[in-house]
Amino acid sequence: MGANQADKRLDIHNSEVPVVCRACEARHRGICGALTPEQLSHLSRHTTRHRLSRDVEVTVAGEDVHHYSNVLSGVVKLTRLMADGRQQIVGLQFAPDFVGRPFRPTGEVTAEAATNVSLCSFPRVVMDDMIARSPDLERRLYQQALDELDEAREWILTLGRKTAAEKVASFLLMIAENIEPEAAESNGSICFELPLKRADIADFLGLTIETVSRQITKLRKARVIVVENNRSVTVPDIERLRARCEAE
């Protein structure tokens, strides 16, 4: 097949994809990348795009799950609540992560908007049916679950063995590496808003608020990061920050 024929075929294939899906990160890097144009068209008829403000719950632990979502922008935090009322942040999700737990009718964690977020949501019954009919989609979800398992194991190492300085640097690196591409500046630096309050960062890392603030100040004084308005962070050189994740 000649190049022109191949390009024409690709254009026809792309024209079958719903307009709303063509520029969506979940289609290119998320689970929807495993769907055919026909499947995307079917799913798009049931999807709803919406925005949630910070601290609004997406799903609640223990309640029936009626919808799944793809994160289009922003950060979602996953929390577990103990019997005595104590809460622990157990994970963060970024675009284009899939929010939900297939194959189980109720959720085990509460998903809450850590920042203003944009979501693409669809009924659980529709997605479960598509999973049953599409081995590629099931494989993509399986791959995401394995990636999250690897990340959880890495985070266990961070919490169990790293120093306070390394923990804070690792947290900032995680945000910098997962933030939306538009956060990257032309000079290579990465800018983002901290998605968690200092108290939440402290809980997430098993540190005190004072320790978190002290370590952020040390990174700022060493010019590893630039902090403005207490929450706006710029990472001029990602490799310098990465180096701080393994040595004080």
C-alpha positions as CSV (number, residue, x, y, z in Angstrom):
1,M,0.0,0.0,0.0
2,G,1.4,3.4,-1.0
3,A,1.9,6.2,1.5
4,N,-1.0,8.2,0.1
5,Q,-3.3,5.2,0.4
6,A,-2.2,4.6,4.0
7,D,-2.7,8.2,4.9
8,K,-6.2,8.2,3.4
9,R,-7.0,5.0,5.2
10,L,-5.9,6.6,8.5
11,D,-8.0,9.7,7.8
12,I,-11.1,7.6,7.2
13,H,-10.4,5.6,10.4
14,N,-10.0,8.8,12.4
15,S,-13.1,10.4,10.9
16,E,-15.1,7.6,12.5
17,V,-13.9,8.6,16.0
18,P,-16.4,10.8,17.8
19,V,-15.3,14.5,17.7
20,V,-15.3,14.7,21.5
21,C,-12.9,11.8,21.7
22,R,-10.3,12.9,19.1
23,A,-8.2,15.2,21.3
24,C,-8.9,13.4,24.6
25,E,-5.9,12.2,26.6
26,A,-7.9,9.1,27.8
27,R,-8.2,8.0,24.2
28,H,-4.5,8.5,23.4
29,R,-2.9,7.4,26.6
30,G,-5.8,5.9,28.7
31,I,-8.1,3.0,28.6
32,C,-10.1,4.3,25.7
33,G,-7.1,3.8,23.5
34,A,-8.0,0.1,23.5
35,L,-11.5,0.8,21.9
36,T,-12.3,0.7,18.2
37,P,-14.1,3.7,16.6
38,E,-17.4,1.8,16.8
39,Q,-16.9,1.1,20.5
40,L,-15.9,4.8,21.1
41,S,-19.1,5.9,19.3
42,H,-21.2,3.6,21.5
43,L,-19.5,4.7,24.7
44,S,-19.7,8.4,23.7
45,R,-23.5,8.2,23.6
46,H,-23.5,7.4,27.3
47,T,-20.7,9.7,28.5
48,T,-21.0,13.0,30.4
49,R,-18.2,15.5,30.8
50,H,-18.3,17.6,33.9
51,R,-16.1,19.6,36.2
52,L,-15.9,19.3,40.0
53,S,-14.5,21.8,42.4
54,R,-11.8,21.0,45.0
55,D,-13.0,18.7,47.8
56,V,-16.1,17.4,46.0
57,E,-16.5,13.6,46.2
58,V,-16.4,11.5,43.0
59,T,-17.2,8.2,44.7
60,V,-17.7,7.2,48.3
61,A,-16.3,4.1,50.0
62,G,-19.0,1.5,50.8
63,E,-21.6,2.9,48.4
64,D,-22.8,1.3,45.2
65,V,-20.8,2.3,42.2
66,H,-23.0,3.5,39.3
67,H,-20.4,5.3,37.2
68,Y,-16.7,5.1,36.2
69,S,-14.7,8.1,35.1
70,N,-11.6,9.1,33.2
71,V,-9.6,12.0,34.6
72,L,-9.3,14.7,31.9
73,S,-7.5,17.3,34.0
74,G,-6.7,17.9,37.6
75,V,-5.9,15.5,40.5
76,V,-8.1,13.1,42.3
77,K,-7.1,11.8,45.7
78,L,-8.1,8.4,47.0
79,T,-8.7,8.0,50.8
80,R,-9.6,5.3,53.3
81,L,-11.4,6.0,56.5
82,M,-10.7,4.1,59.7
83,A,-13.3,3.0,62.2
84,D,-12.2,5.7,64.7
85,G,-12.6,8.5,62.0
86,R,-9.0,8.9,61.0
87,Q,-8.5,9.3,57.3
88,Q,-5.5,8.3,55.2
89,I,-4.7,9.4,51.6
90,V,-3.7,6.1,49.8
91,G,-3.2,7.4,46.3
92,L,-3.4,10.2,43.7
93,Q,-4.8,9.9,40.2
94,F,-3.9,12.2,37.3
95,A,-5.1,12.5,33.7
96,P,-5.9,10.2,32.0
97,D,-6.3,7.7,34.9
98,F,-9.4,5.6,35.2
99,V,-11.4,6.2,38.4
100,G,-13.3,3.1,39.5
101,R,-13.1,-0.5,40.5
102,P,-14.5,-2.9,37.9
103,F,-15.9,-6.3,38.9
104,R,-17.0,-5.0,42.3
105,P,-20.4,-3.4,42.9
106,T,-19.2,-1.1,45.8
107,G,-16.2,1.1,46.1
108,E,-13.4,0.4,48.7
109,V,-12.0,3.9,48.7
110,T,-13.4,7.4,48.5
111,A,-12.3,9.4,45.4
112,E,-12.3,13.1,46.0
113,A,-11.2,16.1,43.8
114,A,-7.9,17.3,45.2
115,T,-8.0,20.2,42.8
116,N,-10.6,21.4,40.3
117,V,-11.0,18.4,38.0
118,S,-12.6,17.6,34.7
119,L,-14.0,14.1,34.3
120,C,-15.6,12.0,31.5
121,S,-18.0,9.7,33.2
122,F,-20.0,6.7,31.9
123,P,-22.4,4.2,33.5
124,R,-20.8,1.2,35.1
125,V,-23.1,-1.3,33.4
126,V,-22.1,0.1,29.9
127,M,-18.4,-0.2,30.6
128,D,-18.7,-3.6,32.3
129,D,-20.5,-4.9,29.2
130,M,-17.7,-3.4,27.0
131,I,-15.0,-5.0,29.1
132,A,-16.7,-8.4,28.7
133,R,-16.8,-8.0,24.9
134,S,-13.3,-6.4,24.4
135,P,-10.2,-8.3,25.4
136,D,-8.1,-5.3,24.5
137,L,-10.0,-3.1,26.9
138,E,-9.7,-5.7,29.6
139,R,-6.0,-6.0,29.0
140,R,-5.6,-2.1,29.2
141,L,-7.4,-2.1,32.6
142,Y,-5.3,-5.0,33.7
143,Q,-2.1,-3.1,32.7
144,Q,-3.3,0.0,34.6
145,A,-3.9,-2.1,37.7
146,L,-0.4,-3.5,37.4
147,D,1.1,-0.1,37.0
148,E,-0.8,1.1,40.1
149,L,0.5,-1.9,42.0
150,D,4.1,-1.1,41.0
151,E,3.5,2.5,42.1
152,A,2.1,1.4,45.4
153,R,5.1,-0.9,46.0
154,E,7.4,2.0,45.2
155,W,5.5,4.2,47.6
156,I,5.8,1.6,50.4
157,L,9.5,1.9,49.9
158,T,9.3,5.7,50.1
159,L,7.3,5.7,53.3
160,G,9.1,2.8,55.0
161,R,12.8,3.6,54.2
162,K,13.3,7.1,52.9
163,T,14.2,10.1,55.0
164,A,11.9,13.1,55.5
165,A,13.9,15.0,52.8
166,E,13.7,12.1,50.4
167,K,9.9,11.7,51.0
168,V,9.1,15.3,50.3
169,A,11.3,15.3,47.1
170,S,9.7,12.1,46.0
171,F,6.2,13.6,46.4
172,L,7.1,16.7,44.4
173,L,8.7,14.5,41.7
174,M,5.5,12.4,41.5
175,I,3.5,15.5,40.9
176,A,6.0,17.0,38.4
177,E,6.1,13.7,36.4
178,N,2.3,13.3,36.2
179,I,1.1,16.8,35.7
180,E,-0.5,17.8,32.4
181,P,1.9,18.4,29.5
182,E,1.0,22.1,29.2
183,A,2.6,22.6,32.6
184,A,6.1,22.3,30.9
185,E,7.7,25.6,30.0
186,S,9.7,26.2,26.9
187,N,12.9,26.3,28.9
188,G,12.3,22.8,30.2
189,S,11.1,23.7,33.7
190,I,7.8,22.3,35.0
191,C,5.2,24.4,36.9
192,F,2.3,23.2,38.9
193,E,0.0,23.9,41.9
194,L,0.4,21.7,44.9
195,P,-2.7,19.5,44.7
196,L,-2.7,18.9,48.5
197,K,-2.6,21.2,51.5
198,R,0.4,21.0,53.7
199,A,-1.6,19.0,56.3
200,D,-2.6,16.5,53.6
201,I,0.9,16.2,52.3
202,A,2.1,15.5,55.9
203,D,-0.5,12.8,56.4
204,F,0.3,11.2,53.0
205,L,4.0,11.1,53.8
206,G,3.7,10.2,57.5
207,L,5.3,13.4,58.6
208,T,4.4,16.5,60.6
209,I,3.3,19.7,58.9
210,E,6.4,21.5,60.3
211,T,8.7,18.8,58.8
212,V,7.1,19.1,55.4
213,S,7.4,22.9,55.4
214,R,11.0,22.7,56.6
215,Q,12.0,20.3,53.8
216,I,10.2,22.4,51.1
217,T,12.1,25.4,52.4
218,K,15.4,23.5,52.1
219,L,14.6,22.6,48.5
220,R,13.7,26.2,47.8
221,K,16.9,27.5,49.3
222,A,19.0,25.0,47.3
223,R,17.2,26.2,44.2
224,V,15.9,22.8,43.4
225,I,12.4,24.3,43.3
226,V,10.9,27.8,43.2
227,V,7.8,28.4,45.4
228,E,5.4,31.2,44.9
229,N,2.2,32.0,46.9
230,N,2.9,28.9,49.1
231,R,1.4,26.5,46.5
232,S,2.8,27.4,43.1
233,V,5.9,25.3,42.4
234,T,8.4,25.4,39.6
235,V,10.9,22.7,39.0
236,P,13.7,24.2,36.9
237,D,15.6,20.9,36.5
238,I,13.8,17.6,37.0
239,E,17.0,15.7,37.3
240,R,18.2,17.7,40.3
241,L,14.8,17.0,42.0
242,R,15.1,13.3,41.1
243,A,18.6,13.2,42.7
244,R,17.1,14.5,45.9
245,C,14.8,11.5,46.1
246,E,17.6,9.2,47.0
247,A,20.0,11.4,49.0
248,E,19.8,14.3,51.4
